[in-house]
Amino acid sequence: MTNRVAGPGLMIVAMMIYAAHDAIAKHVSVSASIPQMLAIESLVSLALLAPWIARRGVVAIFNPPSRGLHALRAALLTADITMLFWSLSGAPLADVLTIYQAAPTLTMVLAVLLLRDPADRFVWIAAAMGVVGVVLVVQPGGAALSMFHLLAVAGMFAYAGVNLLARSLRDGGVVTIVAWQSVALMLASAPLLPFFWRPLSPAIVGLALAMGVLTAVGSLMVARALALAPAPRVMPLHYTIIVWAVLLGWLVWGDVPGPMAIGGAVLVICGGLLASARPSRGREP
């Protein structure tokens, strides 16, 4: 499978995984504190990565040449996930998802300007189609912006930085990238657990564990997608998270999408296909 196909394909599947994760997180955040959610996610991620860490060696994983950039990315991701969970606890899911969909465009712009990733006018057209499609699908409410909306905006900027650094750190391997972020989440959440501990039912614990699996697998896929192809080729496919959200709503909760949502989903799909199918003017890795 060529990088042209593998990179976009991994991003599409990762967005399906992230959509499921965010839906579960919205439910779990009612019962669990943010430090609990972060701690469980990081523990599950490290457990899943343990065989690869043991094979490559702890020193090789946690003492890479670009330690500073790995630490920066891990810190940004910790901030991103913290603000995502916090915003989901007080703002509508549709509003939070809408705000976060500005991250792909911001990542693309930064990748072109800072990393010299190739892009042409069709990539920017695809990005615009994605933005319009997302707005049509989620149709965010007209309520005034709250603190939770502002937290989502801050999280979106952090998430753009996470994706940009994943692209620049691709030579170190995806296991190193995800292992660093998992340790960072644990270090950030563990000291807070005694102060924010809540009793959790077995069902909530099970859902939180599932979130950890989804986070680990999705993060590996996104990091690998950005390693295989330039950000302007794969980041427009980030908008497909809204398509997956619509499908999950229909299959699980019976929410039937209206004409606006269907039209928006078509725009998102077409925009993603346009960006990923256009031949690059530069050499891909």
QUIPEUR-V133616 format. One record per run of one state. SS is the DSSP state (~ for helix, > for strand, _ for the rest). FROM is the first residue (numbers start at 1). TO is the last residue. Records with the same first field share a line. If there is no record, write none. Layout:
BEGIN
SS = FROM-TO ; FROM-TO
END
This chain:
BEGIN
_ = 1-2 ; 29-33 ; 57-57 ; 63-66 ; 89-92 ; 101-102 ; 115-120 ; 139-146 ; 169-169 ; 173-173 ; 191-192 ; 197-201 ; 229-230 ; 254-258 ; 278-285
~ = 3-28 ; 34-56 ; 58-62 ; 67-88 ; 93-100 ; 103-114 ; 121-138 ; 147-168 ; 170-172 ; 174-190 ; 193-196 ; 202-228 ; 231-253 ; 259-277
END
